[in-house]
Amino acid sequence: MKKGIHPTNYRPVVFRDMSNGDMFLTKSTAKTNDTIEFEGETYPVVKVEISSTSHPFYTGKSKLVDTAGRVDKFMSRYGKAAKK
C-alpha cells in the first residue's frame, strides 16, 4: 500500500439516527464537534437523519410523506397508466 494516502483522523465515532434515536459505533473520519456518552465511553457523535434502522427499505414499513399534495398530483396524472 502507498504511504501517506490514508487519513490520520480515523477514529471510533457514534452515529445517531435523529428520527428514532438509535445509535451505533463505528470507525470514521467524519468531522464533528459534538460528543456523546455511549456504553460508558465518550465518543464524537455524527447526527444523521435516516439510517438502516429507520429507512423504509430496510424496515419493510413504507412511509409516504406528502408535501404540498405532490403525491396526489403524481397519482392523478400517472396512476391510471401504471395500473394497466
C-alpha positions in Angstrom: 0.0 0.0 0.0 1.1 3.6 -0.7 2.2 5.6 2.3 0.5 8.9 3.1 -2.8 8.3 1.4 -4.8 7.1 4.3 -6.5 9.7 6.7 -4.8 10.2 10.0 -8.0 11.0 12.0 -9.6 7.6 11.6 -11.3 7.0 15.0 -14.3 5.5 16.7 -17.4 7.6 16.1 -21.1 7.2 17.2 -23.7 7.7 14.5 -27.1 8.7 15.9 -30.3 8.4 13.9 -32.3 11.5 14.8 -35.6 10.0 13.6 -35.7 7.2 16.1 -32.8 7.7 18.5 -30.8 4.6 17.6 -27.0 4.8 17.9 -24.2 2.6 16.6 -20.5 2.8 17.0 -18.1 2.5 14.0 -14.8 4.0 12.8 -15.0 7.1 10.7 -13.2 10.3 9.6 -16.3 12.4 9.8 -15.7 15.8 11.4 -17.8 16.7 14.4 -17.5 18.8 17.5 -20.3 17.1 19.4 -19.7 14.2 21.8 -22.0 11.7 23.4 -21.8 9.0 26.2 -22.1 5.6 24.6 -21.6 2.3 26.5 -19.6 4.0 29.3 -17.3 5.9 27.0 -17.4 9.4 25.4 -17.2 9.5 21.6 -17.7 12.0 18.9 -21.2 11.9 17.5 -22.5 12.4 14.0 -26.2 13.1 13.7 -27.9 11.5 10.7 -31.5 12.0 9.5 -32.0 8.4 8.4 -30.2 5.1 8.9 -30.8 1.4 8.3 -32.9 1.2 11.4 -35.4 3.8 10.2 -35.2 3.6 6.3 -38.4 2.1 4.8 -36.3 -0.2 2.5 -34.6 -1.9 5.5 -37.5 -1.9 7.9 -40.2 -3.1 5.5 -42.5 -0.3 6.5 -43.3 2.2 3.8 -43.8 5.7 5.0 -45.3 8.1 2.5 -44.5 11.7 3.2 -46.7 14.1 1.1 -45.6 17.7 0.8 -48.0 20.1 -0.9 -50.0 17.3 -2.5 -47.2 16.2 -4.8 -48.1 12.5 -4.4 -51.8 13.1 -5.2 -50.8 15.2 -8.2 -48.5 12.4 -9.5 -51.1 9.7 -8.9 -53.8 11.7 -10.7 -51.5 12.1 -13.8 -49.8 8.7 -13.9 -51.7 6.5 -11.5 -54.1 5.2 -14.2 -51.3 4.4 -16.6 -49.4 2.3 -14.0 -52.4 0.1 -13.3 -52.6 -1.4 -16.8 
